Amino acid sequence: MGRLTRRAFLIGSMLTGAGVLAACSGAGAATGVPVAATSPVVRRLEQQRRVPGQQVVSARLTPRPVEVDLGGRIVSTWAYDDQVPGPLIRARAGDLLRVEVDNQLPAETSVHWHGLALSNDMDGVPGLTQDPIAAEGRFVYEFTVPHAGTYFYHSHSGLQLDRGLYGALIVDDPADPGAYEHEWIVVLDDWLDGTGRTPEDVARELGIGADTSNGDTTTGGMDHDATDMDMGGETMLSPLLGGAGDVRYPHFLLGGRVPEDPMVWTAAPGQRARIRFVNAAADTAFRVALGGHRMTVTHTDGFPVVPQDTDAVLIGMGERVDVLVTLDDGVFPLFAQAEGKTGHGQAVVRTAAGELPPQPRPDQLDRRVLLGTDLAPREYVRLAERDHDLYHSVDMGGTMSPYRWTLGGRAHPASAPLTVNEGQRVRMRMRNMSDMFHPMHLHGHTFALTDTGLRKDTVTIGPMRTVEIEFDTDNPGQWALHCHNAYHQEAGMMTTVSYLA
């Protein structure tokens, strides 16, 4: 995903943009100089998070070129330790996580710990929070894990996320009663690498990197004629999300496998399973259901919600959803429909002998479908009530021809940062002025949706929709704010939340 070194995102440009935003962001404009990731205040805050007797969890990741079996399909790609998804990393809230990355790729790389409000110098955004990890180089990520929940890690360099450089990160809550017999971690992905195209090939086809005048671009809707041309005549639309992606994928994976050779989970009838869904895709939202069952949504983006029963859930890129299911007797498809696209991912849940039905698409996909924004938080995870000190407004826009995606009418690195001071409550309006949906992700913080109080770090915003969020500026540094469609981000839909001191 967005590689800030190549885009030359400099502190000087932060300061230039700060004055622009101060003029348009309302009361309480931030003042001062940027707090860099190397600032003593960043390290001091991390030291405050560490306590005597803190448990240390160590892991090692080796990104490298590999051949992986997606279930009868062997592809050449880049992955962590010869597997897709990468190794599961597991810790408890409050642990010290120490991960050594040994880069055996023929390119620079990085690792971002998606959803964690961690120390800024460990956030893994090259050119902003760290130097990129050079080919044959090493880097040790070491930070205190703040909150329990379902998270994931992935490369934040170029379009490496759209290869195999991602894996699940589970942070356990020591107080969780664990009222279930099984836990299944289900990572969803769209896949094209090693099938005759690479993510970089797709970027060139879309026109990413083509010369434009100065980063300015129209903020109107996308050019559907360009979409039809790029996708070979297939217009990708979702009744719930509008424009449903820019890239046609030959495969959709569930747990790293294609539907023809699926993963199989086994249990006994009547048992309960906690399913942790992670959408690690680059360009695809998924509508997910377990055939013959209803699900109870319990968490989104790591935080508990008021339980809601549903037939299916719709998960945008970068979002995570946890559900509980009481299992029936039989063999059932765990089905992930690529929203607005042709194709699906699939696994099997088995509590008895037998075979799947010949057409396993569950009817549940066409019944009640919950989005992350349909949920409400548990009372004990709501942000404390207070008035906001600072107001920012961000408009999302873009075009397909030229392929440019913007925040505030400008494509990164020309987009101006959103400046804040430590100790503020910030309210931010995000308006989607395009025909595409955008899963917007804020690094280093969780935020609350102002209408419901729902806690998230990634929120999917439909076409011509507006979402307002609030968050507390309690984690100094320079933090990326971007669309989690990897191609939109690479084409410019990115800025920073920039702490000033």
N, C-alpha and C positions, 0 to 999 in steps of 0.2 A: 504494500500500500504506500501512500505518499512518501516519497523520499526527499526530505527537506534539504539535504546537502546539494542535490542536483538542482533543486529549485531555488537555492541561494536565499533561504529565509534568514535574514540578518536582524540582529537587535536594532540596528539603525532603522530598518523598515518598520519595526514595531513602534518605535518612538514617533516616526512620521505619521503612522496611522492613528496613533493614540489621540492626537489632536482632532482628527476627523471624527472619531467615534465620540469623543467627549462632547462635540457639538450636537450630536444627533441621538444621544442615548438618555437624555433626561437628567433628573436630579441626581446628585451624589457622584459625579464623575470622578474617577480615580486619578490620582496624581502621583508622581515620583518616577523612579527609574526601574527597569525590569528586574525581577528577581530571577536570576539564572539558575539552572539546575545545579550548578556548582557552588551556589551561594551557601555560606555557613548556616543560614536560617533553615535551609532544606535539610542539611545533615543534623542540625540540632533537633529538629522536630522528629526525625527518625530515631535519634538516640533517646528521646523522651518516650517513644513507643516501646522501647526495649526494657525488659524487666528481669530481675535476677531469677535464674532457673528457667528461663524461656527455652522451650524445646526447639531444637534446630532440625529442620527437614532438608536433606540434601538430595539433589538430583543432578543429572547431566544430560544435555541435549547435544546431538551431533548432526547438524543439518548437512546433507550431502546428496549428490546425485545418486539415485537408486532406481532399480526396477521393482515395482510393486504389483502384486496380484489383487485386482479389484473384484475377484470372483470369476476366474476363467478368462479375464482380460489382463494381460501383462502390459504395463505402460512404463515408460521412462519419465521420471519426474524428479523433483527435489522433495526430500522428506526428512523428518527427524528419526534417526536410528532405524532406518529400513522399514518403517511402518506408517500407515495412514489409517486413522489419525495417529498423531505422535503419542508417546508414552503418557499414560495417565499420571498426573502429579496430584498428590493429595496431602493436605495439611489440616491443622485445626486453627480456628480463629485465635489470633495472638501468637502463633508460632513464628519463628524466624525461618524464612524460606531462602535457601541458598542454591542457586542453579548455575552450574558452569556450562557455558556454551562454547563448543569447539567447532569453529566454522570450517567445514571441509567442502564448501561450495566454491565454484569458480567466480564468486561475486561477493560483494559486501552483503551483510545481513544484519538483523536485529530481532529481538523478541519483545513483544508488547503483551502485558498481562491484563487482558481485557476485562474491565469492570471493577478492578481493584483500586481503591483510594490509597495508593502506596506512595513511597518517597519519589519525588519528581525525577531524581537522577537515575531511577531504576525503571522508568516508564517505557523505555525502549523505542523512542522515536528518534531516528538518526538525524543529526543536524539541529535538533531542538533540545533533547534531554541527554544525548550522548553522541559520541563519535560512532559511526558505523563500525561493526565488527568486520575487519578486513578478511579477505580470503586467507585461510590458514591461521587466522587470529583467534584469540580467546577473550571471553569476557565473563565475569561472574556477577550475576544479579543476586543481590542480597537485600531483603526487606522484610519488615514485619507485616504479616497478613492480617488485615483489619477486620473483615466481616465474613461470616459464614455464608455459604451459598454455592451456586453453580456458575462457574466462570470458564474462560478458556484462554489459551495463549496462542499467539500467531506472529509471524513475521510482519514487521511494519516497514519493509523496504520494497519499493517499487510495487510490482504486482505479484510478489512471491506468495501472498495468501492464496492466490488462485492456482497454485501448485498444491503440494501436500504439506505445507509448513504450518500446521496447526495441531492442537491437541487440547484435551479437556483438563481443567484445573478445578478440583473439588475442595472446598473449604468446609470442614465439618464443624458443627455446633456441638460442643460437649454437653449441652443441655437438651439436645434433641431427643425426644422419647423414642424415636425410631419405631413407630407403630406400623411396621410393614415387614414382610418376610424377604422381599427382594428389592434390589436397587439396580436399575439398568440405566447406563449413560449412553444416550443416543445422539451422535454427532451427525448432522445433516450437511450435505455439500453438493455443489454443482461441479461437474468435472469435464475438462477438455484437454488437459496437458497430456502429451504423449499420444494423442489420437490423430496426429497430422497437423495440429496447431498447438502453439504455446500461447500463454496470456499476452506475451509481447507481440505475437502475430495479430491477435485480436485488437490490441491497442493501436497498431498501425492501421488495421482495417477501419477502425472507428475514426481515426484521424487524431489520436492523442499525440501531442508533440508537434503538430503542424503549427507553423508560424501564425501568430495573430498580432495585432497592432501593439497593444499594451496591457493585455489581460482583461480589458473591458469586454463585455458581451451583453447581448440582450437578456433580459430576465423573463422573457415570455415563455410560452409552452414549447414543447419539443416539436420538431419537424417530422410528421409521421411518414412522409414520402421517403425521407432518409432512413427511417426505421425499417420500412418495408425493403428497401434496397439492401441494407446491411444484413438483414435477417433472411434474405432469400425469399421474400414474399410473405413472411409470417409476421403479422402484427400481434404483439403480445400484450394483452389487456386482461385485467382482473376486475370483476364487478365490485370488489371490495377495495382494491388498491389503485385502480386506474392503470396507467402504463406500468407494465410488470417486468421490466428488464430490457437490456440492450443486447444481450448475447444469447445465442442459441447454443445449448450444451448437448452433447451426445449422450451423456450419462448423468444420473443423479444418484448419489450414494447415501446409504444409511449405514453408519458404522464402518465406512470404508469399503462397502461392497455394493455391487449392482444387484438389481432384483432377481436376476436369473440364478444367482448363487448367494442367497441372503444369509445374514446372521440369524441364529435361532436362539431364543430364550425359552427356558423350560421352567415350569412351576406346577403346583397342584391346584386343582379347582378350589375356589374359595380363598386362596391366599391373596394378599395385597402386595402390589408392586409400586415402588416409587420410581417414576421415569423422569430422568433429567434430560430435557431436550436442549441441544446447543445448535444454533444455526451458524455454521462456519462458512457458508457459501459467499461467493463474491458478488453475485448478481441476481440471486433467486430467493424469494420468500417461499415458505412451504406451508401448506395446509395439511395438518397431521391428525390422524385418527387411528384408533385401534378397532378393527372390525368387531361388531357385536357387543361393544362396550360403550359406556359413558365414562368420562374422566372427570376428576375433581382437580381443578387448578389450585395449587397451594403456594407457589412462589413465581415471581418473575424477576429476572436479572439479579437473583440471589436473595431478594427480600420477600418475606411472607406477605400473603394477601388474604383477604377474607375469602374462604374457600367457595368456589363456584363450580357447579356441575355443568358440563358441556359435552357435545358430541365430538367437536374438533377444535383445534387451536390453530391460529394463523401466526407464524413466527417470522419476523423480518430478519435480515442479515444482522448478526451481532447480538440478537436477543436470545435470552434463555428462558425456558418455561419448565417448571416442575409440576408433575401431576401425580395423583394417586389413583390406582385402578384396582378394583376387586375382580379377580379373574374368574371367568366362566369355564365351563368344561368343553374342551375342543381344541381346534387349531385355528389361529386367527392372524390376519395380516396386520402388521403395524405399517401403515401406509403414509407416505409423505408426498403429496401431490405438489409438483412445481407450480406455484400459483401463477395463472395466466399463461403458462407454457405447456408444451406437449412433453410428457414424460413424468416419471415419479421415481422415488426411492422406496424400498420395501424391506422389511424384516418379517420374521415369523415368531409368534408367541404360541407356545405349545403347552397345553395342560392334559392332553390325551393323545392316543394314537390317531392316525388318519392323515389326510392330505388337505391342502388349501383348496377352496373352490376354484374352478377354472378361470373365473374372472374375479380377482380378489379385491377390486376397488370397493371400499366400504360405503354403504349408504350414509354413514355418519358424516361423511365429508360434505353432504348437501343438506345437513340439518343445522343445528345451532353451532355457529362458529364464533369463538371468542378471539378478539384481538387483545394485545397487551393493554391498550388504552381502555378496555372495557372493565378492568379490574379495580378494586379498592384495597388500600393497605390495611394491615392489622394496625390497631390503634397505637401499639407500643413502638412502631417504627416510623410514625409520622414525624416530620420535622416540627420542632418547637414553634409555637405561634409567635410571630413577630412581623412588624412591617418591613418591607424591603427598603434598603438604603440606596440601591442602584438599579436602573432599568436599562436593559439593552434590547435592541430589536434587530433581528437577522432575517433577511429575505433569501429564500432559495430559488434559484432560477437556472435556465440553461437552454441550450439548443443542441440538436443532433447534427446540424450542418451549418457552421463548423461545430465539432463535438467539443463543447465547453460547458462546464457546470460551475455555478457561482454561488457565493455568499455575499450579500450586500451589493450585488451587481458586478462583482469582480472575481476573477479566477485567481486562486493561489499561484504565485506568492504575492500578487497585488492586493489580495484581500486584507482589510485592516483588522488588527487584533481587537479583541474585546477586553478592555483594561479594567482591572479590579484592584482593590486593596484588601489586605487580610482583615478578617473580622466583620465582613459585610454580609448581609442577606441580599442576594442578587435575584431579580426577576428578569427573565428573558422571554421575549416573544419570538417564536420561529414560525414564519409564514412561508408556506410552500406555494410559489407562484408558477409552478411548472405542471405538466401533465403526468409526471412520474412520481412514484412514491419515493421517499428518502428516509432510511433509518439513520437518524442523527445520533451520534455518539460523542459524549463528553468524557475525556480522560480525567482520571484522578479524583473524581467526585461521583456521588450519587445525587440525583436531583428529585424533586417532587413535582408532579403535575399539579398545577395550581387549582384545577377544578375538582380533583378528587384526593390529592395528597399522595397518590401512588408513587412509590420510590422506584426509580429506574436509573440506568446509565445509558440506555439506547432506546429511543422512541421512534416508532415508524409513523411518518406523517404523510397522509394521502394528498393527492393533487388538490390544490386550491383550499387546503386546510390550514388552520392555525393552531399551534399548541403553545401554551405558556408553561414555563417551568420555573422553579425556584431552587436555589442551592446556597449553602453557606461557604464562604471563602475561608476555609480552615486548613488548606493544604497548599502552601506557597510554591510557586514555580511557574513554568510555562507549559500549558496544557493544550493539546490538540482538541479541536472541535471539528468534526467532519461527518460527511455522509459515509455510511458503511457499505455502500455499493463501491467496490474497489475501483471500478472504472470511472465512476463519478468523482471519487476523491482524486484519482490520478489526473483527471482532466480539470481539477481546480476547486472542487467543492470542499474547501478546508480553510480554517483559520486557527487562531489560538485564543484561549482565555489567558491573558497575560497579567500576572500579579505585578504590581508596582510597589516599591517601598520608598 
